[in-house]
Amino acid sequence: MSVKITLKAYLKILLHCHKYPYRAINGVLIGKAKERKALDCIPLFHQSLQLSPMIEIALLQIDQYCEKHDLSIIGYYQANELLESSGPDVTAHTIAKRIYDNNNKACLLMVNNKKISCSCEENALELYVFQDDKWVHSPHKVELDGGNVLSQISHIFKTQAGLHHSLVDFDNHLDDISLDWLNHEVNKQIEGSKMGLTVGEKFNSLSIKEDTTRMEDVPKEEDIVNDDNTDS
């Protein structure tokens, strides 16, 4: 069974990877309990992914947020430290299983480090599903929800090159509780970039249409000649 992920959720996973390119990072996916669609993601850690007390505190706070907004934790994502490593380790298996125990539709997404780039030429997420008491690689792909998601993300990387510095994970929040682990400001910037791109596409479309109309309104040379002959 496939899983969908919105532009916002996927972009924030990539921002988490870009902010800490030399470290393993992880986080959770949130969405509707009955759907396999990640509406957003909550970045968790980049210092040590195995600190059980901190994970429990983070999951508890995220659960409380989800309850208030009719959402659920529907999955877990992780990017490993080494470029060549893209499979789930013990940490990924353990945390993802913890989430799966509360939601049997939960999934595990691993980031393929080799596919990460600012040009976003391909989807870097790989899907794992829980079968026979273990997480196994799924033949299904993670579906990007919406049109031209990769090109839109590439555009955002080009126009907002430092956006990843604004991303806050739970490690940052625990170091300074004034930092917003829900990333409201980052979400606003993402939505603003998407809106700007959409308006730009519409403007370009209208410009092309206007240019075409103007060309149609320009009289042809032979018509001008015929009009001159008629007058004479």
N, C-alpha and C positions, 0 to 999 in steps of 0.2 A: 504494500500500500504506500502510495506516494505522500509526500509532505510538501505543503506550500509555505513560503516565507515572504513577507512583504519587503519592499525596498528599504524601509526604515530599519527593520530588524536585521536584514543582511548587511546593510551599510554600517550599522553600529558594531557588528561582529568584526568587520574589516577595520573599522577605526580602532577597535581594541587591539587587534593584531598590529596595526601600524604604530600605535603608541608604545607598544612593548615588543619590538621586533626580535629581541634576543631572549625572550622569556616565554614560558608556557602561560597561556591565559585560558580562562573559562568563564562561563555564564549560563544563564537559564533563558529559555524561551517562554513567552507568555501569550495566551490566546484563549479562545473559547474552549471549554472542556470537551464538548462533543465534536469539535472540528480538529482536523490535523493541519492547522494553519497558524503559523507564528505571526502574530500581529506586532510584536515588539520583543526586544531582548533586554535582559538586565545583566550587565557585566559584573562578574564577581571578583576574581582574584588574578594577580600577576606575580605575587611574591612567593607564596607557597600554596599550592592547590590542595594540600592534604590536611590542613588545619581543621579538624572536625568541629571544635567548638565554634569557630568563626563561620563555618559553613552552616551550622545549625542556626546561628543568630541571623545570618543573611536570609536563609530560606524561610525562617519564621516571619521576618519583616515583609518579605515578598508575598508570602501567603496572606498576610493581613491586608496588604495593598490589593491583592487580587480579589479577595472576598468583598471588599468595598466597591469594586468596579466590575463585578460579575465576570471575572477572568480566572484562569488557572495556569499553573506552571505546566506546560505541555511538552517540555523537552530540555535538553542540556547540550551545550556546545563546548568544544575544547580545541585549542590549537597547541600542538606540542612544541617544545623548545627547538628541536633539531629540524633542519630543512627536510631531511629524508624521512622523517617520522610523521606519519599521518594516521596511524591506527590507534584505537583506544587503548590506554594503559589501565593499570589497576585503579587509579583515581577516577578515570572516566567511567569505568565499569561500576564502581561503587556508588558514585554520586547519581549517575543516570538510573541505576537500579533503585536507589532511594526515591527518586522522582516517579519512577515507573510503579512502585508499590502504591502510590497515591493516585495514579492515573495510568491505567493499563493501555492507553493510547499514546503514551509519551514516547518520544524518539530521542536518539542520540545523533548529533551532528558533529562530525570531525572536519576540521579545516585542512585541506590539502595545501601545505605551505608552498609547494611548487607552482600553484596556480594563482597565487596572490600577486597582483600588480595594480598600479594606479590606472592602467588602461582598461582593466576589467574585461579581458577578452573572453573569459570563460568562468563558469560558476565554480567556486573553490570548495563548496560544501559537499561532503559525502555522507550518505544516510546509513544509519545502523538501526536495526530493529531487534527487539528482544524475543528470542526463540530458543526453546529447549534450555531454559535457565541460563542463557548467555546472550551477549550482544553480537549480532552477526551483520556483516556488510550486506546491504540490500541492493538488488539489481535496479531498483527504482531510483530516479534522480530526485533531488530536491528542486521543486518547481518554484521559479521566481514569479511572484504574483503581480501581474500587470504587464504592460507592454514596454519594450526597450529598457528594461531595468538595468542591465549592465551598462548601456550607453549613458543612462541618466546618472548612475553612480560615478562613471568615469568623468562626466561633466562636473559633478560636485567636487571630486578630487582636484580637478583643474582650477575651479573657481574659488574653492575654499581649502587651500593647501594645508592650512594649520588646524583644521577642524578636529583632528584626532587629539590634539593637546587639550581640548575642552572636555573630552569624554571623562566621566568619573566612574570608576568601578568601586566595589565594596572595600577594597584595600585602601583606596584614597579616602573614602568616607570614614573608615575606622581611624585613619590617621588624623582626619579633620572632619568632625561630624557636621560642620557647616556646609560641606560639599554635598551636592544633590545626586544621590545614587540613581534617581529616576531620570536624570539628564533632561530636564524640561527644556533648558536652553538649547541643547544640541538638537532635540526634537524640533524646536521652532526653526532652527537654521536649516535642518533637513527639509521641513515642509516648505519653508520659504524658497529654497533652491529648487524644489520640485515645481512650485508654482511659477517661479521665474522662468524655468525651462519650458513649461507648458505655454505660458504667455508668449515666449519667444518663438516657439514652434507655430503658434497661431498667427503671430505677426508676420513671420516669413511666408506662411501660406497665403495670407491676405495680400502681401506685397507682390507675390508672384501673380496672384489673380488680378490685381490692379494693373500690373505691367502688361498682362495679356489683354485686358480690356482696352487699355490705351492704344496698344498696337492695332487692335481691331477698329478703333475710331479714327486712326490716321488714314486719310484718303490715299488711294493708290495713284501712282503717277499717270496711268492711262485714263483714270477718271478725270484728273485735272486737265489733261489734253482734250478730252471729249467736251468738257465744259467750256474751254476756250473756243473750240470750233463752233459750238452752238451759239455762243455770244457773237461771233463774227458773222 
